Amino acid sequence: MRAANNMNEITFRDIQLTDNTHLAQIIRSSIEALNLPTEGTAHSDPTTDNLFQLFQTPGSHYFVVEKNNRIMGGCGIYPSNGLPENHAELVRFFLHTDARGLGLGKELMLMCEQKAKEFGYSHLYLESFPEMEAAIHLYKKFSYELLQHSLGNTGHFSCNVWMLKKLN
């Protein structure tokens, strides 16, 4: 999927093996910039360095967004351990600072929700932090509702915001 906007070309595509290093850097630098915990988050999760391999798991998918052939971030869905039946997790949703405020996150959300429906999921779950205010605002705009506790066993024990959306 491509959208051209004057001199800025935006491309949404599936993850590739060569994306691993770039995406890991965006994820870790985003967490560090907000002074969020590095332990118990995607920062210390060893799969962050191997996202392409992780998203070969059946029932998972990861989208990458590029601007002018530069990776700007991505978002995926994953059947995380311990989630209720027909639930998947919205995961590794991070954008480079240069990509924020351009509507790219909204497009990634729509793509992930569509893919989740194609896989037959009825709900999308996510974990976050209060400090990720823009992300929380976007989730609420997309009808995610706050939960009182975590679902499943993602291994991201430091996250303290949990949200769930019923897909239509």
C-alpha positions as CSV (number, residue, x, y, z in Angstrom):
1,M,0.0,0.0,0.0
2,R,1.4,3.4,-1.0
3,A,0.3,7.0,-0.5
4,A,2.3,9.8,-2.2
5,N,2.1,13.3,-0.7
6,N,4.2,15.7,-2.7
7,M,7.8,15.0,-1.8
8,N,6.9,12.6,1.0
9,E,6.2,9.1,0.0
10,I,4.6,6.9,2.6
11,T,4.7,3.1,2.2
12,F,3.0,0.5,4.4
13,R,4.2,-3.1,4.0
14,D,4.8,-6.4,5.8
15,I,7.9,-6.8,7.9
16,Q,11.1,-8.1,6.3
17,L,14.2,-9.7,7.9
18,T,16.3,-6.6,7.2
19,D,13.9,-4.5,9.3
20,N,14.9,-6.1,12.6
21,T,17.7,-3.7,13.6
22,H,15.9,-0.6,12.6
23,L,12.7,-1.5,14.5
24,A,14.5,-2.6,17.6
25,Q,16.2,0.8,17.7
26,I,12.9,2.7,17.3
27,I,11.3,0.6,20.0
28,R,14.1,1.0,22.5
29,S,14.7,4.7,21.9
30,S,11.0,5.4,22.3
31,I,10.9,3.6,25.7
32,E,14.1,5.4,26.8
33,A,12.8,8.9,25.7
34,L,9.8,8.5,28.0
35,N,11.9,7.2,30.9
36,L,9.9,4.1,31.0
37,P,11.1,0.9,32.7
38,T,13.5,-1.1,30.5
39,E,12.9,-4.4,32.4
40,G,9.6,-6.1,31.9
41,T,8.9,-4.2,28.7
42,A,9.6,-4.6,25.0
43,H,13.0,-2.9,25.7
44,S,14.4,-6.0,27.4
45,D,12.3,-8.6,25.6
46,P,14.8,-10.6,23.5
47,T,12.2,-11.0,20.7
48,T,12.5,-7.2,20.0
49,D,15.7,-8.0,18.1
50,N,14.1,-10.6,16.0
51,L,10.7,-9.3,15.1
52,F,10.7,-10.8,11.6
53,Q,11.2,-14.2,13.1
54,L,8.6,-13.6,15.9
55,F,6.0,-12.6,13.3
56,Q,6.3,-15.9,11.4
57,T,4.1,-17.3,14.2
58,P,0.7,-18.4,12.9
59,G,-2.0,-15.9,13.7
60,S,0.5,-13.0,13.9
61,H,1.3,-10.2,11.5
62,Y,3.5,-7.0,11.6
63,F,3.2,-3.9,9.4
64,V,6.0,-1.5,8.8
65,V,5.7,2.1,7.7
66,E,8.3,3.9,5.7
67,K,8.6,7.5,4.7
68,N,10.9,8.3,1.8
69,N,12.3,4.7,2.1
70,R,13.2,5.2,5.8
71,I,11.6,2.9,8.4
72,M,9.5,5.0,10.6
73,G,7.9,2.3,12.8
74,G,5.4,-0.4,12.9
75,C,2.7,-2.3,14.7
76,G,1.5,-5.9,14.8
77,I,-0.9,-8.4,16.2
78,Y,0.2,-11.5,18.1
79,P,-1.5,-14.4,19.8
80,S,0.2,-13.8,23.2
81,N,0.4,-16.6,25.8
82,G,-2.6,-17.0,28.1
83,L,-5.0,-14.7,26.3
84,P,-8.7,-15.8,26.1
85,E,-9.8,-17.6,23.1
86,N,-10.1,-15.5,19.9
87,H,-8.0,-12.7,21.5
88,A,-4.8,-11.3,20.1
89,E,-2.5,-8.6,21.4
90,L,-1.7,-5.3,19.6
91,V,2.1,-5.3,19.9
92,R,5.2,-3.4,19.3
93,F,3.3,-0.2,18.2
94,F,6.1,2.3,18.0
95,L,6.8,5.2,15.7
96,H,10.0,7.2,15.3
97,T,9.7,10.8,16.6
98,D,9.8,12.1,13.0
99,A,6.7,10.1,12.2
100,R,4.4,11.2,15.0
101,G,1.4,13.4,14.2
102,L,1.2,12.4,10.6
103,G,-1.7,10.0,10.9
104,L,0.6,7.0,10.4
105,G,-0.4,5.4,13.7
106,K,-4.0,5.6,12.8
107,E,-3.4,3.8,9.5
108,L,-1.3,1.1,11.3
109,M,-4.2,0.6,13.8
110,L,-6.7,0.2,11.0
111,M,-4.5,-2.3,9.2
112,C,-3.9,-4.3,12.3
113,E,-7.6,-4.4,13.2
114,Q,-8.5,-5.5,9.7
115,K,-5.8,-8.3,9.8
116,A,-7.1,-9.4,13.2
117,K,-10.6,-9.8,11.8
118,E,-9.2,-11.7,8.8
119,F,-7.5,-14.1,11.3
120,G,-10.9,-14.5,13.1
121,Y,-10.0,-12.7,16.3
122,S,-12.9,-11.2,18.2
123,H,-10.8,-8.9,20.5
124,L,-7.6,-7.0,20.6
125,Y,-5.7,-6.5,23.8
126,L,-2.8,-4.1,24.5
127,E,-0.5,-3.1,27.3
128,S,1.0,0.4,27.7
129,F,2.0,3.1,30.2
130,P,0.2,6.4,31.3
131,E,3.3,8.3,30.0
132,M,2.4,7.2,26.5
133,E,-0.4,9.8,26.4
134,A,-0.7,10.2,22.6
135,A,-1.0,6.4,22.2
136,I,-3.6,6.1,25.0
137,H,-5.6,8.9,23.3
138,L,-5.4,7.0,20.0
139,Y,-6.5,3.8,21.6
140,K,-9.5,5.4,23.3
141,K,-10.4,7.0,20.0
142,F,-10.4,3.5,18.5
143,S,-12.8,2.3,21.2
144,Y,-10.3,0.5,23.4
145,E,-11.5,0.3,27.0
146,L,-9.4,0.3,30.1
147,L,-9.1,-2.9,32.1
148,Q,-8.3,-3.2,35.8
149,H,-5.7,-5.9,35.3
150,S,-3.6,-7.6,32.7
151,L,-4.7,-10.5,30.5
152,G,-2.6,-13.4,29.5
153,N,1.1,-13.7,30.2
154,T,3.0,-11.4,27.9
155,G,6.1,-11.1,30.1
156,H,5.8,-7.3,30.1
157,F,5.2,-7.1,33.8
158,S,6.1,-3.4,34.1
159,C,3.2,-2.2,31.9
160,N,0.5,-0.8,34.0
161,V,-2.2,0.2,31.5
162,W,-4.3,-2.6,30.0
163,M,-6.9,-2.1,27.3
164,L,-9.3,-4.2,25.3
165,K,-11.3,-3.7,22.2
166,K,-14.1,-5.9,20.8
167,L,-13.8,-6.1,17.1
168,N,-17.0,-5.8,15.0
